[in-house]
Amino acid sequence: MRILTTKRLFLREFREEDLDDFYRYARNPNVGPSAGWKPHESKAESLGILRAFIQCKEVWAIVNKDTNRVIGSIGLHNDVRRNNSKVKMLGYVLDESFWGKGLMTEAAKRVIKYAFEDLNLDMVSVYHYPFNIGSKKVIQKCGFHYEGTLRLADTIYDGSVYDLVCYSLTKEEYIRSLMLNGRYK
């Protein structure tokens, strides 16, 4: 995985030494459920997931440049709802103490740039639950286009079933944005 940088962040591969930072935000009951996963109950649970991230090589650790601490994760995953290898789904999570500061938008825009300019993808998709307004704001600031809502589409860890609000951004839309703005803002 390539290391990606932004003004305030490094995006890099996870390491086992990131366990304490990862567990810190993954155990928060306000973080995981917004993305459909249960808060981590132990460092051992977090370590298993961290090792999976290290092995799969599709999830970056979001590192705050000021503190050198891992404050979240972001990844490009196969979109199981689409049968197209040139489409990846953006997924992300951020430590609650960093919400509302524009950091996730900054990280997401950098990963989108990588998706289109380095991986040469045709499209990036992204989804959120209707109640996750913070994620909706990130998606809108990144220029994604609303596709629709898949009703009763996702059963999460506790058996709750939620709609999924669907968005996408094509390579052509990304390039048009670059041309209109002089660069991807």
N, CA and C atoms as an extended XYZ file, in Angstrom:
555
Properties=species:S:1:pos:R:3:atomname:S:1:resname:S:1:resid:I:1 pbc="F F F"
N         0.844       -1.195        0.000 N   MET     1
C         0.000        0.000        0.000 CA  MET     1
C         0.878        1.243        0.000 C   MET     1
N         0.463        2.196       -0.765 N   ARG     2
C         1.170        3.466       -0.793 CA  ARG     2
C         0.823        4.301        0.419 C   ARG     2
N         1.775        5.044        0.921 N   ILE     3
C         1.501        6.035        1.960 CA  ILE     3
C         0.931        7.260        1.263 C   ILE     3
N        -0.206        7.738        1.744 N   LEU     4
C        -0.850        8.928        1.199 CA  LEU     4
C        -0.761       10.019        2.258 C   LEU     4
N        -0.579       11.250        1.822 N   THR     5
C        -0.488       12.344        2.776 CA  THR     5
C        -1.485       13.439        2.429 C   THR     5
N        -1.896       14.171        3.447 N   THR     6
C        -2.727       15.359        3.299 CA  THR     6
C        -2.090       16.432        4.179 C   THR     6
N        -2.723       17.556        4.262 N   LYS     7
C        -2.181       18.648        5.079 CA  LYS     7
C        -1.987       18.234        6.536 C   LYS     7
N        -2.966       17.504        7.084 N   ARG     8
C        -2.929       17.168        8.516 CA  ARG     8
C        -2.758       15.695        8.825 C   ARG     8
N        -2.726       14.845        7.780 N   LEU     9
C        -2.786       13.400        8.009 CA  LEU     9
C        -1.773       12.625        7.174 C   LEU     9
N        -1.398       11.453        7.715 N   PHE    10
C        -0.731       10.404        6.951 CA  PHE    10
C        -1.731        9.263        6.855 C   PHE    10
N        -1.813        8.645        5.705 N   LEU    11
C        -2.593        7.420        5.543 CA  LEU    11
C        -1.574        6.341        5.200 C   LEU    11
N        -1.471        5.340        6.067 N   ARG    12
C        -0.454        4.306        5.904 CA  ARG    12
C        -1.014        2.959        6.330 C   ARG    12
N        -0.247        1.908        6.043 N   GLU    13
C        -0.647        0.574        6.486 CA  GLU    13
C        -0.734        0.526        8.008 C   GLU    13
N        -1.642       -0.281        8.495 N   PHE    14
C        -1.691       -0.534        9.929 CA  PHE    14
C        -0.499       -1.388       10.336 C   PHE    14
N        -0.114       -1.246       11.601 N   ARG    15
C         0.945       -2.051       12.231 CA  ARG    15
C         0.411       -2.566       13.561 C   ARG    15
N         0.968       -3.648       14.029 N   GLU    16
C         0.513       -4.175       15.327 CA  GLU    16
C         0.737       -3.164       16.451 C   GLU    16
N         1.729       -2.292       16.299 N   GLU    17
C         1.996       -1.273       17.325 CA  GLU    17
C         0.851       -0.245       17.427 C   GLU    17
N        -0.075       -0.268       16.475 N   ASP    18
C        -1.216        0.648       16.483 CA  ASP    18
C        -2.357        0.153       17.371 C   ASP    18
N        -2.169       -0.985       18.013 N   LEU    19
C        -3.251       -1.618       18.763 CA  LEU    19
C        -3.893       -0.689       19.787 C   LEU    19
N        -3.123       -0.011       20.606 N   ASP    20
C        -3.715        0.834       21.651 CA  ASP    20
C        -4.576        1.945       21.055 C   ASP    20
N        -4.074        2.613       20.017 N   ASP    21
C        -4.848        3.678       19.367 CA  ASP    21
C        -6.107        3.111       18.717 C   ASP    21
N        -5.951        1.983       18.031 N   PHE    22
C        -7.090        1.347       17.361 CA  PHE    22
C        -8.163        0.962       18.381 C   PHE    22
N        -7.762        0.308       19.447 N   TYR    23
C        -8.716       -0.112       20.475 CA  TYR    23
C        -9.401        1.094       21.119 C   TYR    23
N        -8.669        2.180       21.278 N   ARG    24
C        -9.216        3.384       21.918 CA  ARG    24
C       -10.484        3.862       21.202 C   ARG    24
N       -10.435        3.932       19.872 N   TYR    25
C       -11.639        4.412       19.187 CA  TYR    25
C       -12.609        3.280       18.843 C   TYR    25
N       -12.110        2.062       18.651 N   ALA    26
C       -12.980        0.949       18.262 CA  ALA    26
C       -13.882        0.474       19.401 C   ALA    26
N       -13.534        0.770       20.633 N   ARG    27
C       -14.379        0.358       21.765 CA  ARG    27
C       -15.479        1.374       22.063 C   ARG    27
N       -15.388        2.557       21.475 N   ASN    28
C       -16.361        3.626       21.724 CA  ASN    28
C       -17.733        3.222       21.177 C   ASN    28
N       -18.778        3.228       22.013 N   PRO    29
C       -20.111        2.812       21.554 CA  PRO    29
C       -20.744        3.769       20.544 C   PRO    29
N       -20.152        4.931       20.322 N   ASN    30
C       -20.681        5.861       19.328 CA  ASN    30
C       -20.005        5.710       17.966 C   ASN    30
N       -18.936        4.928       17.883 N   VAL    31
C       -18.161        4.829       16.647 CA  VAL    31
C       -18.616        3.648       15.788 C   VAL    31
N       -18.416        2.444       16.248 N   GLY    32
C       -18.704        1.260       15.440 CA  GLY    32
C       -20.140        1.136       14.964 C   GLY    32
N       -21.120        1.300       15.841 N   PRO    33
C       -22.509        1.144       15.400 CA  PRO    33
C       -22.913        2.075       14.257 C   PRO    33
N       -22.278        3.225       14.143 N   SER    34
C       -22.574        4.129       13.023 CA  SER    34
C       -22.161        3.520       11.690 C   SER    34
N       -21.230        2.557       11.740 N   ALA    35
C       -20.770        1.873       10.535 CA  ALA    35
C       -21.274        0.428       10.485 C   ALA    35
N       -22.041        0.010       11.479 N   GLY    36
C       -22.640       -1.321       11.467 CA  GLY    36
C       -21.897       -2.399       12.220 C   GLY    36
N       -20.813       -2.041       12.921 N   TRP    37
C       -20.092       -3.058       13.679 CA  TRP    37
C       -20.133       -2.754       15.174 C   TRP    37
N       -20.044       -3.829       15.947 N   LYS    38
C       -20.159       -3.670       17.392 CA  LYS    38
C       -18.880       -3.088       17.984 C   LYS    38
N       -19.023       -2.302       19.038 N   PRO    39
C       -17.827       -1.796       19.712 CA  PRO    39
C       -16.963       -2.971       20.184 C   PRO    39
N       -15.663       -2.812       20.062 N   HIS    40
C       -14.752       -3.875       20.482 CA  HIS    40
C       -14.800       -4.025       21.998 C   HIS    40
N       -14.796       -5.268       22.452 N   GLU    41
C       -14.913       -5.552       23.874 CA  GLU    41
C       -13.572       -5.807       24.537 C   GLU    41
N       -12.519       -6.030       23.737 N   SER    42
C       -11.204       -6.310       24.323 CA  SER    42
C       -10.113       -5.962       23.320 C   SER    42
N        -8.910       -5.803       23.851 N   LYS    43
C        -7.764       -5.586       22.967 CA  LYS    43
C        -7.504       -6.816       22.100 C   LYS    43
N        -7.808       -7.991       22.619 N   ALA    44
C        -7.609       -9.214       21.836 CA  ALA    44
C        -8.514       -9.199       20.602 C   ALA    44
N        -9.742       -8.756       20.773 N   GLU    45
C       -10.657       -8.638       19.631 CA  GLU    45
C       -10.114       -7.625       18.624 C   GLU    45
N        -9.663       -6.493       19.114 N   SER    46
C        -9.093       -5.466       18.235 CA  SER    46
C        -7.856       -5.978       17.510 C   SER    46
N        -7.024       -6.741       18.200 N   LEU    47
C        -5.804       -7.276       17.591 CA  LEU    47
C        -6.142       -8.189       16.416 C   LEU    47
N        -7.158       -9.020       16.573 N   GLY    48
C        -7.563       -9.905       15.474 CA  GLY    48
C        -8.004       -9.118       14.249 C   GLY    48
N        -8.762       -8.072       14.460 N   ILE    49
C        -9.228       -7.235       13.352 CA  ILE    49
C        -8.067       -6.449       12.758 C   ILE    49
N        -7.195       -5.942       13.613 N   LEU    50
C        -6.013       -5.219       13.152 CA  LEU    50
C        -5.153       -6.112       12.261 C   LEU    50
N        -4.966       -7.355       12.656 N   ARG    51
C        -4.185       -8.295       11.844 CA  ARG    51
C        -4.847       -8.549       10.490 C   ARG    51
N        -6.171       -8.589       10.476 N   ALA    52
C        -6.890       -8.755        9.204 CA  ALA    52
C        -6.666       -7.541        8.303 C   ALA    52
N        -6.681       -6.338        8.885 N   PHE    53
C        -6.393       -5.125        8.109 CA  PHE    53
C        -4.989       -5.188        7.506 C   PHE    53
N        -4.034       -5.626        8.314 N   ILE    54
C        -2.643       -5.710        7.852 CA  ILE    54
C        -2.531       -6.696        6.693 C   ILE    54
N        -3.233       -7.810        6.797 N   GLN    55
C        -3.152       -8.847        5.779 CA  GLN    55
C        -3.875       -8.459        4.493 C   GLN    55
N        -5.030       -7.803        4.582 N   CYS    56
C        -5.835       -7.541        3.381 CA  CYS    56
C        -5.293       -6.412        2.528 C   CYS    56
N        -4.552       -5.495        3.114 N   LYS    57
C        -3.911       -4.391        2.393 CA  LYS    57
C        -4.894       -3.527        1.612 C   LYS    57
N        -6.068       -3.279        2.205 N   GLU    58
C        -7.016       -2.364        1.574 CA  GLU    58
C        -7.537       -1.314        2.560 C   GLU    58
N        -6.956       -1.292        3.758 N   VAL    59
C        -7.366       -0.336        4.787 CA  VAL    59
C        -6.143        0.434        5.273 C   VAL    59
N        -6.238        1.752        5.211 N   TRP    60
C        -5.171        2.614        5.721 CA  TRP    60
C        -5.482        3.039        7.154 C   TRP    60
N        -4.445        3.157        7.953 N   ALA    61
C        -4.554        3.816        9.256 CA  ALA    61
C        -4.514        5.316        8.985 C   ALA    61
N        -5.409        6.056        9.622 N   ILE    62
C        -5.394        7.515        9.528 CA  ILE    62
C        -4.584        8.011       10.713 C   ILE    62
N        -3.449        8.664       10.419 N   VAL    63
C        -2.523        9.108       11.453 CA  VAL    63
C        -2.517       10.629       11.504 C   VAL    63
N        -2.748       11.171       12.688 N   ASN    64
C        -2.682       12.613       12.907 CA  ASN    64
C        -1.214       13.025       12.882 C   ASN    64
N        -0.850       13.934       11.967 N   LYS    65
C         0.548       14.359       11.843 CA  LYS    65
C         1.066       15.026       13.119 C   LYS    65
N         0.215       15.762       13.826 N   ASP    66
C         0.655       16.480       15.023 CA  ASP    66
C         1.046       15.546       16.168 C   ASP    66
N         0.300       14.451       16.329 N   THR    67
C         0.520       13.563       17.472 CA  THR    67
C         1.133       12.216       17.092 C   THR    67
N         1.118       11.891       15.788 N   ASN    68
C         1.560       10.598       15.282 CA  ASN    68
C         0.715        9.447       15.832 C   ASN    68
N        -0.520        9.753       16.230 N   ARG    69
C        -1.460        8.735       16.728 CA  ARG    69
C        -2.419        8.325       15.629 C   ARG    69
N        -2.812        7.058       15.629 N   VAL    70
C        -3.847        6.568       14.723 CA  VAL    70
C        -5.196        7.029       15.273 C   VAL    70
N        -5.956        7.720       14.420 N   ILE    71
C        -7.248        8.271       14.862 CA  ILE    71
C        -8.424        7.708       14.055 C   ILE    71
N        -8.152        6.772       13.171 N   GLY    72
C        -9.232        6.182       12.394 CA  GLY    72
C        -8.690        5.287       11.298 C   GLY    72
N        -9.606        4.874       10.432 N   SER    73
C        -9.216        4.041        9.296 CA  SER    73
C       -10.065        4.413        8.091 C   SER    73
N        -9.518        4.120        6.916 N   ILE    74
C       -10.225        4.374        5.665 CA  ILE    74
C        -9.773        3.330        4.669 C   ILE    74
N       -10.698        2.849        3.855 N   GLY    75
C       -10.325        1.804        2.911 CA  GLY    75
C       -11.146        1.807        1.650 C   GLY    75
N       -10.626        1.121        0.661 N   LEU    76
C       -11.322        0.855       -0.590 CA  LEU    76
C       -11.560       -0.649       -0.660 C   LEU    76
N       -12.815       -1.034       -0.698 N   HIS    77
C       -13.200       -2.438       -0.611 CA  HIS    77
C       -13.996       -2.833       -1.850 C   HIS    77
N       -14.063       -4.127       -2.116 N   ASN    78
C       -14.961       -4.595       -3.155 CA  ASN    78
C       -16.387       -4.240       -2.751 C   ASN    78
N       -17.137       -3.700       -3.681 N   ASP    79
C       -18.538       -3.362       -3.422 CA  ASP    79
C       -19.367       -4.593       -3.772 C   ASP    79
N       -19.823       -5.306       -2.760 N   VAL    80
C       -20.541       -6.562       -2.977 CA  VAL    80
C       -21.890       -6.345       -3.660 C   VAL    80
N       -22.347       -5.112       -3.731 N   ARG    81
C       -23.610       -4.809       -4.389 CA  ARG    81
C       -23.437       -4.547       -5.891 C   ARG    81
N       -22.206       -4.550       -6.370 N   ARG    82
C       -21.925       -4.277       -7.788 CA  ARG    82
C       -20.970       -5.347       -8.323 C   ARG    82
N       -21.259       -5.825       -9.491 N   ASN    83
C       -20.433       -6.854      -10.130 CA  ASN    83
C       -19.519       -6.175      -11.152 C   ASN    83
N       -18.535       -5.414      -10.649 N   ASN    84
C       -17.635       -4.662      -11.515 CA  ASN    84
C       -16.308       -4.495      -10.769 C   ASN    84
N       -15.264       -5.072      -11.291 N   SER    85
C       -13.964       -5.017      -10.623 CA  SER    85
C       -13.330       -3.627      -10.669 C   SER    85
N       -13.861       -2.718      -11.483 N   LYS    86
C       -13.326       -1.350      -11.589 CA  LYS    86
C       -14.085       -0.385      -10.688 C   LYS    86
N       -14.867       -0.941       -9.760 N   VAL    87
C       -15.593       -0.144       -8.766 CA  VAL    87
C       -15.154       -0.605       -7.383 C   VAL    87
N       -14.831        0.345       -6.541 N   LYS    88
C       -14.513        0.042       -5.143 CA  LYS    88
C       -15.425        0.875       -4.248 C   LYS    88
N       -15.670        0.360       -3.064 N   MET    89
C       -16.504        1.036       -2.080 CA  MET    89
C       -15.604        1.684       -1.031 C   MET    89
N       -15.854        2.948       -0.770 N   LEU    90
C       -15.129        3.681        0.253 CA  LEU    90
C       -15.767        3.405        1.608 C   LEU    90
N       -14.943        3.083        2.590 N   GLY    91
C       -15.413        2.889        3.956 CA  GLY    91
C       -14.479        3.594        4.905 C   GLY    91
N       -15.009        4.132        5.976 N   TYR    92
C       -14.165        4.890        6.901 CA  TYR    92
C       -14.770        4.957        8.285 C   TYR    92
N       -13.899        5.247        9.252 N   VAL    93
C       -14.308        5.442       10.637 CA  VAL    93
C       -13.278        6.364       11.291 C   VAL    93
N       -13.750        7.192       12.215 N   LEU    94
C       -12.876        8.165       12.866 CA  LEU    94
C       -13.170        8.224       14.359 C   LEU    94
N       -12.117        8.342       15.137 N   ASP    95
C       -12.222        8.538       16.581 CA  ASP    95
C       -13.178        9.705       16.851 C   ASP    95
N       -14.132        9.502       17.733 N   GLU    96
C       -15.169       10.503       17.995 CA  GLU    96
C       -14.600       11.866       18.397 C   GLU    96
N       -13.467       11.888       19.068 N   SER    97
C       -12.912       13.174       19.506 CA  SER    97
C       -12.417       14.025       18.334 C   SER    97
N       -12.383       13.464       17.124 N   PHE    98
C       -11.944       14.205       15.939 CA  PHE    98
C       -13.084       14.499       14.970 C   PHE    98
N       -14.315       14.155       15.347 N   TRP    99
C       -15.463       14.433       14.488 CA  TRP    99
C       -15.655       15.945       14.336 C   TRP    99
N       -16.158       16.342       13.193 N   GLY   100
C       -16.521       17.741       12.965 CA  GLY   100
C       -15.354       18.668       12.671 C   GLY   100
N       -14.177       18.134       12.405 N   LYS   101
C       -12.997       18.968       12.150 CA  LYS   101
C       -12.541       18.915       10.687 C   LYS   101
N       -13.293       18.216        9.847 N   GLY   102
C       -12.944       18.109        8.433 CA  GLY   102
C       -11.875       17.083        8.118 C   GLY   102
N       -11.439       16.329        9.104 N   LEU   103
C       -10.359       15.363        8.883 CA  LEU   103
C       -10.782       14.192        7.990 C   LEU   103
N       -11.996       13.699        8.194 N   MET   104
C       -12.429       12.567        7.372 CA  MET   104
C       -12.637       13.002        5.933 C   MET   104
N       -13.162       14.192        5.714 N   THR   105
C       -13.305       14.695        4.349 CA  THR   105
C       -11.931       14.808        3.696 C   THR   105
N       -10.957       15.301        4.435 N   GLU   106
C        -9.581       15.428        3.942 CA  GLU   106
C        -9.016       14.057        3.550 C   GLU   106
N        -9.200       13.073        4.409 N   ALA   107
C        -8.705       11.721        4.131 CA  ALA   107
C        -9.453       11.103        2.949 C   ALA   107
N       -10.767       11.257        2.932 N   ALA   108
C       -11.575       10.655        1.863 CA  ALA   108
C       -11.211       11.242        0.500 C   ALA   108
N       -11.023       12.541        0.434 N   LYS   109
C       -10.655       13.156       -0.845 CA  LYS   109
C        -9.312       12.636       -1.344 C   LYS   109
N        -8.397       12.401       -0.431 N   ARG   110
C        -7.084       11.875       -0.844 CA  ARG   110
C        -7.208       10.446       -1.360 C   ARG   110
N        -8.030        9.633       -0.718 N   VAL   111
C        -8.216        8.255       -1.161 CA  VAL   111
C        -8.962        8.222       -2.502 C   VAL   111
N        -9.913        9.107       -2.685 N   ILE   112
C       -10.637        9.187       -3.961 CA  ILE   112
C        -9.664        9.553       -5.081 C   ILE   112
N        -8.798       10.514       -4.833 N   LYS   113
C        -7.768       10.901       -5.821 CA  LYS   113
C        -6.917        9.675       -6.178 C   LYS   113
N        -6.495        8.934       -5.186 N   TYR   114
C        -5.706        7.716       -5.400 CA  TYR   114
C        -6.510        6.691       -6.214 C   TYR   114
N        -7.780        6.543       -5.894 N   ALA   115
C        -8.636        5.562       -6.578 CA  ALA   115
C        -8.705        5.840       -8.076 C   ALA   115
N        -8.880        7.095       -8.444 N   PHE   116
C        -9.028        7.432       -9.854 CA  PHE   116
C        -7.695        7.633      -10.570 C   PHE   116
N        -6.737        8.258       -9.920 N   GLU   117
C        -5.492        8.606      -10.602 CA  GLU   117
C        -4.435        7.507      -10.556 C   GLU   117
N        -4.438        6.690       -9.523 N   ASP   118
C        -3.446        5.623       -9.402 CA  ASP   118
C        -4.020        4.245       -9.719 C   ASP   118
N        -5.203        3.959       -9.211 N   LEU   119
C        -5.812        2.651       -9.453 CA  LEU   119
C        -6.628        2.616      -10.742 C   LEU   119
N        -6.899        3.785      -11.301 N   ASN   120
C        -7.663        3.901      -12.545 CA  ASN   120
C        -9.041        3.243      -12.444 C   ASN   120
N        -9.715        3.444      -11.316 N   LEU   121
C       -11.064        2.910      -11.150 CA  LEU   121
C       -12.050        3.693      -12.005 C   LEU   121
N       -13.165        3.042      -12.335 N   ASP   122
C       -14.243        3.703      -13.068 CA  ASP   122
C       -15.190        4.450      -12.134 C   ASP   122
N       -15.318        3.928      -10.911 N   MET   123
C       -16.265        4.534       -9.977 CA  MET   123
C       -15.904        4.158       -8.539 C   MET   123
N       -16.241        5.058       -7.630 N   VAL   124
C       -16.147        4.791       -6.200 CA  VAL   124
C       -17.557        4.939       -5.640 C   VAL   124
N       -17.982        3.956       -4.879 N   SER   125
C       -19.292        4.006       -4.233 CA  SER   125
C       -19.104        4.221       -2.732 C   SER   125
N       -20.156        4.648       -2.086 N   VAL   126
C       -20.126        4.832       -0.636 CA  VAL   126
C       -21.562        4.758       -0.122 C   VAL   126
N       -21.728        4.276        1.095 N   TYR   127
C       -23.047        4.082        1.689 CA  TYR   127
C       -23.036        4.612        3.121 C   TYR   127
N       -24.220        5.010        3.602 N   HIS   128
C       -24.346        5.336        5.019 CA  HIS   128
C       -25.749        4.973        5.489 C   HIS   128
N       -25.878        4.782        6.782 N   TYR   129
C       -27.196        4.562        7.369 CA  TYR   129
C       -27.900        5.912        7.482 C   TYR   129
N       -29.218        5.943        7.377 N   PRO   130
C       -29.935        7.230        7.402 CA  PRO   130
C       -29.645        8.091        8.629 C   PRO   130
N       -29.357        7.482        9.752 N   PHE   131
C       -29.118        8.251       10.985 CA  PHE   131
C       -27.700        8.825       11.068 C   PHE   131
N       -26.802        8.405       10.185 N   ASN   132
C       -25.403        8.828       10.268 CA  ASN   132
C       -25.198       10.121        9.462 C   ASN   132
N       -25.610       11.222       10.042 N   ILE   133
C       -25.564       12.527        9.376 CA  ILE   133
C       -24.118       12.988        9.153 C   ILE   133
N       -23.217       12.665       10.062 N   GLY   134
C       -21.813       13.034        9.893 CA  GLY   134
C       -21.227       12.412        8.638 C   GLY   134
N       -21.506       11.141        8.415 N   SER   135
C       -21.011       10.468        7.223 CA  SER   135
C       -21.653       11.065        5.964 C   SER   135
N       -22.921       11.381        6.043 N   LYS   136
C       -23.605       12.010        4.907 CA  LYS   136
C       -22.918       13.318        4.519 C   LYS   136
N       -22.514       14.103        5.499 N   LYS   137
C       -21.836       15.376        5.219 CA  LYS   137
C       -20.493       15.147        4.528 C   LYS   137
N       -19.733       14.152        4.985 N   VAL   138
C       -18.455       13.830        4.351 CA  VAL   138
C       -18.697       13.449        2.886 C   VAL   138
N       -19.667       12.600        2.661 N   ILE   139
C       -19.990       12.117        1.317 CA  ILE   139
C       -20.349       13.286        0.399 C   ILE   139
N       -21.170       14.180        0.882 N   GLN   140
C       -21.574       15.326        0.068 CA  GLN   140
C       -20.398       16.258       -0.223 C   GLN   140
N       -19.552       16.499        0.778 N   LYS   141
C       -18.388       17.377        0.585 CA  LYS   141
C       -17.388       16.782       -0.406 C   LYS   141
N       -17.406       15.467       -0.565 N   CYS   142
C       -16.500       14.801       -1.501 CA  CYS   142
C       -17.063       14.744       -2.917 C   CYS   142
N       -18.259       15.247       -3.117 N   GLY   143
C       -18.825       15.336       -4.465 CA  GLY   143
C       -19.549       14.103       -4.963 C   GLY   143
N       -19.863       13.177       -4.078 N   PHE   144
C       -20.612       11.986       -4.498 CA  PHE   144
C       -22.034       12.368       -4.909 C   PHE   144
N       -22.608       11.547       -5.766 N   HIS   145
C       -23.970       11.760       -6.260 CA  HIS   145
C       -24.896       10.711       -5.653 C   HIS   145
N       -26.031       11.172       -5.145 N   TYR   146
C       -27.027       10.284       -4.540 CA  TYR   146
C       -27.619        9.377       -5.606 C   TYR   146
N       -27.616        8.075       -5.353 N   GLU   147
C       -28.196        7.094       -6.274 CA  GLU   147
C       -29.578        6.644       -5.830 C   GLU   147
N       -29.773        6.540       -4.518 N   GLY   148
C       -31.044        6.043       -4.008 CA  GLY   148
C       -30.835        5.398       -2.651 C   GLY   148
N       -31.896        4.835       -2.136 N   THR   149
C       -31.850        4.175       -0.839 CA  THR   149
C       -32.271        2.728       -1.009 C   THR   149
N       -31.413        1.827       -0.577 N   LEU   150
C       -31.759        0.414       -0.536 CA  LEU   150
C       -32.490        0.176        0.780 C   LEU   150
N       -33.757       -0.103        0.671 N   ARG   151
C       -34.550       -0.260        1.887 CA  ARG   151
C       -34.302       -1.617        2.533 C   ARG   151
N       -34.223       -1.601        3.866 N   LEU   152
C       -34.016       -2.813        4.662 CA  LEU   152
C       -32.860       -3.650        4.118 C   LEU   152
N       -31.744       -2.989        3.834 N   ALA   153
C       -30.643       -3.609        3.106 CA  ALA   153
C       -29.566       -4.223        3.971 C   ALA   153
N       -29.467       -3.825        5.230 N   ASP   154
C       -28.308       -4.234        6.010 CA  ASP   154
C       -28.718       -4.643        7.419 C   ASP   154
N       -28.346       -5.859        7.795 N   THR   155
C       -28.551       -6.329        9.158 CA  THR   155
C       -27.216       -6.197        9.873 C   THR   155
N       -27.207       -5.465       10.997 N   ILE   156
C       -25.953       -5.238       11.705 CA  ILE   156
C       -25.793       -6.236       12.850 C   ILE   156
N       -24.705       -6.109       13.561 N   TYR   157
C       -24.280       -7.062       14.581 CA  TYR   157
C       -25.335       -7.390       15.634 C   TYR   157
N       -26.232       -6.435       15.957 N   ASP   158
C       -27.226       -6.670       17.012 CA  ASP   158
C       -28.581       -7.118       16.468 C   ASP   158
N       -28.642       -7.398       15.169 N   GLY   159
C       -29.876       -7.846       14.542 CA  GLY   159
C       -30.738       -6.721       13.986 C   GLY   159
N       -30.382       -5.474       14.246 N   SER   160
C       -31.130       -4.345       13.697 CA  SER   160
C       -30.961       -4.312       12.183 C   SER   160
N       -32.027       -3.912       11.501 N   VAL   161
C       -32.005       -3.830       10.044 CA  VAL   161
C       -32.180       -2.368        9.658 C   VAL   161
N       -31.301       -1.897        8.768 N   TYR   162
C       -31.315       -0.496        8.350 CA  TYR   162
C       -31.344       -0.363        6.838 C   TYR   162
N       -31.886        0.757        6.403 N   ASP   163
C       -31.754        1.161        5.012 CA  ASP   163
C       -30.307        1.570        4.781 C   ASP   163
N       -29.881        1.525        3.518 N   LEU   164
C       -28.565        2.028        3.125 CA  LEU   164
C       -28.768        3.132        2.101 C   LEU   164
N       -28.216        4.292        2.395 N   VAL   165
C       -28.285        5.413        1.472 CA  VAL   165
C       -27.056        5.309        0.571 C   VAL   165
N       -27.278        5.260       -0.746 N   CYS   166
C       -26.223        4.936       -1.713 CA  CYS   166
C       -25.799        6.159       -2.523 C   CYS   166
N       -24.486        6.277       -2.709 N   TYR   167
C       -23.899        7.353       -3.502 CA  TYR   167
C       -22.788        6.777       -4.364 C   TYR   167
N       -22.430        7.512       -5.410 N   SER   168
C       -21.291        7.113       -6.234 CA  SER   168
C       -20.650        8.345       -6.853 C   SER   168
N       -19.426        8.149       -7.293 N   LEU   169
C       -18.676        9.178       -8.011 CA  LEU   169
C       -17.938        8.452       -9.128 C   LEU   169
N       -18.200        8.846      -10.378 N   THR   170
C       -17.512        8.222      -11.507 CA  THR   170
C       -16.209        8.967      -11.782 C   THR   170
N       -15.341        8.303      -12.526 N   LYS   171
C       -14.084        8.932      -12.896 CA  LYS   171
C       -14.351       10.198      -13.714 C   LYS   171
N       -15.332       10.162      -14.598 N   GLU   172
C       -15.667       11.328      -15.408 CA  GLU   172
C       -16.128       12.493      -14.529 C   GLU   172
N       -16.927       12.198      -13.523 N   GLU   173
C       -17.379       13.260      -12.603 CA  GLU   173
C       -16.211       13.831      -11.816 C   GLU   173
N       -15.310       12.967      -11.404 N   TYR   174
C       -14.110       13.408      -10.689 CA  TYR   174
C       -13.271       14.334      -11.576 C   TYR   174
N       -13.040       13.925      -12.830 N   ILE   175
C       -12.251       14.742      -13.762 CA  ILE   175
C       -12.952       16.072      -14.037 C   ILE   175
N       -14.261       16.042      -14.207 N   ARG   176
C       -15.021       17.279      -14.420 CA  ARG   176
C       -14.851       18.224      -13.232 C   ARG   176
N       -14.872       17.685      -12.035 N   SER   177
C       -14.665       18.492      -10.838 CA  SER   177
C       -13.273       19.128      -10.829 C   SER   177
N       -12.273       18.353      -11.243 N   LEU   178
C       -10.907       18.880      -11.338 CA  LEU   178
C       -10.849       20.043      -12.314 C   LEU   178
N       -11.498       19.882      -13.445 N   MET   179
C       -11.459       20.911      -14.480 CA  MET   179
C       -12.219       22.168      -14.040 C   MET   179
N       -13.338       21.971      -13.393 N   LEU   180
C       -14.138       23.124      -12.945 CA  LEU   180
C       -13.475       23.902      -11.819 C   LEU   180
N       -12.791       23.190      -10.945 N   ASN   181
C       -12.223       23.801       -9.756 CA  ASN   181
C       -10.709       24.045       -9.862 C   ASN   181
N       -10.127       23.603      -10.928 N   GLY   182
C        -8.682       23.724      -11.043 CA  GLY   182
C        -7.963       22.593      -10.327 C   GLY   182
N        -8.647       21.946       -9.436 N   ARG   183
C        -8.156       20.763       -8.717 CA  ARG   183
C        -9.304       20.227       -7.885 C   ARG   183
N        -9.147       19.022       -7.335 N   TYR   184
C       -10.194       18.416       -6.517 CA  TYR   184
C       -10.142       19.036       -5.131 C   TYR   184
N       -11.174       19.769       -4.769 N   LYS   185
C       -11.178       20.481       -3.476 CA  LYS   185
C       -11.925       19.699       -2.428 C   LYS   185
